[in-house]
C-alpha cells in the first residue's frame, strides 16, 4: 500500500482523472479528496505512475510506502 499526496486535487473531476491515471499501475485506488491523498494498493511501477500524474497536471509525491 502506497499513499500519495496530490496538492492540486480538489474536486470530483480531479478525483476521477487521478483514479483513471493510476488504475493501470495498481490493483486498487482509493481517493481521500478532503486530505488530497490517494492510497494505491498493488502498485506496479510507482515512478511511472507519478510521471503519469505529472503529465496530466497533477504533480504528486509519495508520503508513505
N, C-alpha and C positions, 0 to 999 in steps of 0.2 A: 504494500500500500504506500503510495506516494502522495503527499499534499503539495499543492501548487498554489501560490498566491498570484492573482491577476488583478492588479490595481484598477485597470480601466474597465472591468466588467461590472456593469451597473443596472442592466435591465433584462427582461425576459428574452429579447432578441439576442443580446450578448451571450446569455446563458446557452441558448440553442446553438449559436455559432461555435462557441467553445466546445460544447459537447460533440458536435459533428466533427470538429477538427481533431479531437482527442480519441474518439472511438476506434479509429484504425490502429491506434497504438496501445490499446488496453482492452481488458475484458469487461470493465465497467467504469463509468464516470459518474460521480455524484457531486453536484454543484451546490455550494452554500453561497447564494448570491449576497446575503447580508454581510458575510465575513469576507467575501471576494476570494473564496478558496474553493479549490477543486480537489477531491480525493479520487485518485486513479488507482484501480486495482488491476493487477496483472499487467503492469507496464512492460512493453516490449522494447522500446527504444526511446528513452526519455529525451536525449539530445535532439532527436528528430521531432518528437512531439513538441518540445519547446520551440524549435525552429518553425514548425507549422503554425503555432500560435503567433509567433513574431510576424510571420508572413501575412497573417490576416489582421494584423494591427492590435494584437493582444500580447504585449511583452509580459513574460511570466518568470517567476523564479521558484525553485523548489524550496519549501520551508521545512519539510520532514520527509524522511525516506525510510 
